Amino acid sequence: MTRLLLGVALLGKLALCATAQEMLAPPGQVRFESTDYKNILHWAAPSNSSSLHYHVQYKIYGEVDWLNVSSCQGIQRHHCDLSSVTSDTTEWYYARVRASSAASSSKSAWALSHRFNSRWSSRISPPTVKLNSSKQRVVVQVKAPRVLVRKMHNNVDYNVYVTHGNGKEEVYEIACCSHKLTLTELKPKTHYCFQAQTVIPRHMKSSDRSSAKCITTA
């Protein structure tokens, strides 16, 4: 009888331990955020938990096996850079993350992201714009973020928007590998504003316009 009671007590303790492990909630709001094809997985910590570590895996859509992201195993931050393993713009990917607690040796269930493809989901940044003006001449220099240029192997175009003093707007296209637009014979004592837009022709994507930069000719 004593052995029976001890066995029941032991089973009860094991059940409690198992329940405690199962009670570790998974991370929430698992999502990709991508700018200029830099693909970052984000998530939120489970509620009522602290001092957790996180483990991230990914897979290509249609594949069976999940693969560890080696730089994001046992981390405490709430984001992971997956750019290098999700770089193929023709593929779709999933990622998942789970939490673990060293204190209780417990792990959460996996929390899954939505299906992700950088070609369709990545936001493109507008270029920087620099103006060099003299009398009735201005040189507009545009430059896309370096990470975007590297990813696209310089296959980046630009649109430059010129707003004249009377409100009229003109658009100039700058083809790949050129970063400069020169405008001459501008009207004297006239206000001009310039904005630029990054264009990725092969992906049919473009950025928002940059903030306006303005000059008044001499």
Number of C-alpha atoms within 10 A of each C-alpha: 6 7 8 9 10 11 12 12 12 12 12 12 12 12 12 12 15 12 12 14 17 14 13 22 20 21 23 17 13 20 21 25 18 22 15 22 24 20 23 16 20 19 21 14 22 17 11 7 11 10 11 19 19 24 21 25 20 20 19 19 14 10 8 8 10 14 13 15 18 10 12 20 16 17 16 15 14 16 20 21 18 21 15 11 14 24 18 15 14 10 14 18 21 20 27 22 27 26 26 22 18 11 8 11 10 17 22 19 16 17 19 19 20 12 13 23 22 24 20 14 15 18 18 21 19 23 23 16 21 14 16 11 17 10 14 16 16 19 15 18 18 24 20 22 14 11 13 20 16 11 14 15 10 15 16 24 21 27 20 23 19 20 18 16 14 9 11 9 13 11 13 12 14 19 14 14 13 14 16 17 15 12 11 12 9 16 16 12 13 14 17 22 17 23 23 29 25 27 26 19 13 10 11 9 14 19 18 15 17 18 15 14 14 14 15 15 17 14
